[in-house]
Structure formats: C-alpha cells, structure tokens
Amino acid sequence: MSAFKTILCPIDFSDCSRVALEHAIALARRHSSEVVALHVLLPMWPPLEDFPPYVASKVIEPGARQKVSERLEALVADVVKSIGGEARVRALLVDGFPIDGILAAEKSLSADLLVLGTHGFGFAERLILGSVTERVLRRATKPVLTVPRGACVGAQKAFRTVVCGIDFGEPSLRALDLALGVSSGSGARLVLVHVIESLPDEDPPEYGHFNVPEYRRFLEGDARKRLEALVPESVWKERDTEFVVASGKAYSQILRVAETKDADLIVLGVQGRGSIDLGIFGSTANQLVRHARCPVLTVRKEASSPA
C-alpha cells in the first residue's frame, strides 16, 4: 500500500471549502503529503456583487485572474497559520468549468485523494449536496473525503475514532485498508460495522416453522467472527478495535454507530462506475455523505490505500 502523496482540495472560497482544506492539511501532515489547493476559474462569466470570484472573467476584467490568484494564496496562508505547524501546501489556479477542472487535475497531478466540502455557494447550498461535490463523487477514480460544514479539525483531534462499514465485498475490504492506513500511528479507535438488513424483527406467520431470532443470532455471531478475522492481531494490540453487528438499514445503522462512538471519520467502500452508481452513487454512500456530521471517506474497488 502506498501513502497519500498528493491530496487535491478544490476551493470555491466558501466556509465549507475552508474546512475541507483544514482537514486536507491535517491529514497530509500524518502522511507527509503535499496538498494542492485548486480553484477553477470560469472563463467567460462577468463578475457579480457578493458572489465567489470564480465567476470573474479575465477577458471582461483583465485583473480578475490575478485577484483570484492572490485571494487563493492568502486563503492557503491563513489556513496554514490558523492550524499551526509545518505543511506542504500550494495553490493552483486553472481555467475551465469546476467539475472538468477538478477531474483533469486529479489525473494530471496523479492525486491520491480528493478532499471536498459538501456545500458551496449559491442555490446549490440548498440542495442535499453541492452539485460539484456530488458529481465529483460519482466520477472521481480516487478516494474522496467529503467534509460537512460543521466538522471540526485539529492537529491532535483529527481521526480519534474511525468507523468503517463492512459488507465483506471487495470495495469494503479496500475501505478497511484505507481506514487502517489513515488511522495508523495516531492511536485512533477503529470501529468495524456490519449491518444485516434482510431479516424481520419477529417470526412472520407464513414462516412460523422457522426460528427467525435464532437465525439472526447465528448470522450476527458469524458476521462478528468474520469481522474479527479481517483485522490482524498486531492491529488489535496497537489500537482500540471494536466490532459492531447491527440489524436495519445500512446507512442508518452506520450513522447511529458514528454518533454513539463520536466518530471523527466514516470510511465506506462503493462499487465502480456501473449504471446504479452513476445514477445515485450507491444508496448507502449517498445517504452517509448527505447526513453524516463527520467527514466521510469513500473508496472505489480499484483505488489504492495508504500505509
């Protein structure tokens, strides 16, 4: 497994993107990574009063691009100063449309991780997710860390408790590798969660001959054994590790565990770019990113994991 070398953090100058940059820097320090703070400047729209400067046009207003560049540099410097310590962060300003610019930068920079705020400026902030973030989530090939506006971060506080959803499929096993990587060396508590969704709470009349509670207990015990088998004994000795088996909707149970454990991060594997994924980004991942109060790290089955 290779560590995060380059972390790409798109910036639209909203408060949420600033919080995302704080998380990107905190994570980069743990992995000796470089953070690239990217702003994509729309090339043809006129500047509007009290609106993000990416709508300014270097054609209509010759000095606009320089002003945006200076503002981006100032934001980076201010965030680095505010959280203290050393950090390798550089600002990058490119022309184009936000989604295309972000995905092109992911490829050209060989970014290992994207960090985005869940909301930005304008009418999109009234949506469940900012439109740019939602589309990047569906199209990015590397892991994506989505950061809600209210998430807090600090050099010592980040990732004290990491919750990882496990369904035993390949994407969730890669998510576990990622969860182990981002929490290594920090003493973070690791909570593995498997959710059994399909069984009713009681014996249905039509299945009166079938002992549903007993079968559920069997499934829960078997799932716990499988969870424990995924984590090497050396990891158990290194950090506090918990295994949770629950019944219900996967996203609601993972959110419940994250709340009760005061999680700083949720990690989840998602399927590749199939038709369902392109349409709704996978129901569990979609709901987690919408409703989690802490950052959510999603990883596709083809993505690599940090050491």
GUBANU-570513 format. One record per residue (C-alpha): x, y, z. Coordinates in steps of 0.1 Angstrom, whole numbers, plus 2048, in hexadecimal, padded with zeros to 3 digits. Each point is the difference from the previous one (the first is absolute). Layout:
residues N
XYZ
...
This chain:
residues 307
800800800
80D8237F7
7FB81E816
7ED81F7F4
81A8147EE
7EA81B7F0
7DF80C80F
7EA8157E9
7E9818812
7E88157E9
7F982380E
7E28167F8
80781981D
7E27F4813
8037F9825
7FA7DB7F9
81E7FF7E8
81681081A
7F67E5819
8087E67E5
8238107FC
8067FE825
7F87DB7FF
8167FB7E2
81E810811
7FB7ED820
7FF7DF7ED
81E80A7EB
81580581F
7FA7DC80B
80B7F37DE
81B81A7F7
7EA8097E2
7FD81F7EA
7DF8127FE
7F68117E0
7E581A807
7EF8037DE
7E981B7F4
7EF7FD7DD
7FA8227F1
7E28027E8
80D8137E2
7E28127F2
7E880B81A
80082580C
807807825
7E2803817
7FD813820
8057EB820
8057E07EB
81E7E9800
81C80E7EA
8017E17E9
7E58117EC
81881D7F7
80D8017DD
8238087F7
7F280C7DE
7E681780F
81580B81D
8267FC7F8
80B801824
7E77E680C
8167E27FC
81C810814
7E880A81C
7F27DD802
8237F2801
80A81781C
7E17F7813
8077DB7FD
82480580C
7F381481D
7E77E680A
81A7E57FF
818814816
7E4809818
7F57DC805
8247F3804
80681C81A
7DF7F9812
8067DB806
825804807
81E7EA7F8
8117F87E0
7ED7F77E0
8087FC7DB
7E38127EF
8008117DF
7E58147EE
7F67F77DC
7E98157EB
7F37F27DF
7E780B7E6
7E17EC7F7
7E17F280F
8017F3824
7F97DB7FB
8157FD7E1
81C813810
8007EC820
8007DE7EE
81B80C7E8
81680B81E
7FA7DE811
80F7EF7E1
81C8197F8
80C802824
7FC7DB806
7ED80981F
7FB7E481A
7E3811812
7E781B7FA
7F281481D
7E08147FA
7E7814814
7DD7F37FD
7F18227F9
80B81F7ED
7F28217F5
7DF8097F0
7E07ED7FC
8127DE801
805806825
7DB7FA805
8047DD7F0
8097E1813
8238027F1
81181C7ED
7FC7F77DB
8268007FA
8087E981D
7E47E87F7
80D7FC7DC
8247FD80A
7F67E5818
7F07EC7E4
81D8057E7
820801814
8167E17FE
813806820
7F3801824
7EB81E809
7FE810823
7E0815803
80081981D
7E080F80D
80082480A
7FD7FA825
81D7E8802
81C80A818
8257F87FB
820804813
8227F17FE
7FA7EB81E
7DB7FB7FE
7FC7F27DC
7F67DC7FC
7FF7F5825
7E47E87F7
7FD7F17DD
7E07EC7F7
8027E97E2
7E27F07F0
8067DC7F5
7EA7EA7EA
81D7E87F7
80080A7DC
82080B7EF
7FA826802
7FA7FD826
8207EC805
81381C7EE
7ED818816
80E7ED81E
8238037F3
7FB8257FC
7F1803823
81E7EE80E
8178177EC
7F282180A
7FD7F6825
8237F0803
818810818
7E681780F
7F27E981A
7DD8037F0
7E57E980B
7F47EA7E3
7DB7F57FF
7F67E77E6
7DB7FF7F8
7EC7E57EE
7DB8047FB
7E87E37FA
7E38107EC
7E97E47F4
7F17EF81F
7DF80A810
7FE808826
7E97E3807
7F57DF7F2
7E88077E3
7E07EA802
8087F17DE
8227F480E
7F47F4821
8147E17FE
8208157FB
81180E81F
80A8237F4
80F80D820
8167E1803
80B8047DB
807825806
8167F781E
8137E87EA
80581A7E5
80C81A819
8187E8810
80D7F57DE
8048247F5
81380981F
8187E37FB
80680C7DC
80682480B
8197F581A
8127EA7E6
80581F7EA
816812819
8237F2808
8087F9824
81C81A7FE
7E681B7F9
7EC7F581E
81E805816
8098217F0
7DF811804
7DD7FE80F
7EB7EC7E7
7DB7F9803
7E87EA7EB
7DC8097FD
7E57EB7EF
7DE8117FD
7DF7FA7EE
7ED8197EB
8088187E4
8258017FA
8038267FE
7EB80781F
8127E6815
82280D7F5
7F5824808
7F37F4822
8217EF808
81381F7F5
7EB816816
8037EA81F
8257FB7FC
8068257F9
8117F77DF
8188187EF
7FF7ED7DF
7EA7E77EE
8107EA7E5
7EC7ED7E7
8077EC7E0
7EA8077E2
7FB7ED7DF
81180A7E0
7EF8157E5
7E27EB7F8
7DE80D7F6
7F3800824
81F81280D
7FE81A7E5
7DC806807
7FF803826
8247FA80B
7F67E1814
7E3804819
8157FB81F
81D8167F6
7E881B7F4
7EC801821
820800815
80F81D7ED
7DF813802
7FA7FB826
8217F9812
80C81B817
8247F57FC
8157FC7E0
7F87E17EA
81C7EF7ED
7F47EC7E2
8167E87ED
7F97ED7E0
80B7DD7FB
81C80A7E8
80F81A817
8207FC814
805804825
819812815
8187EF818
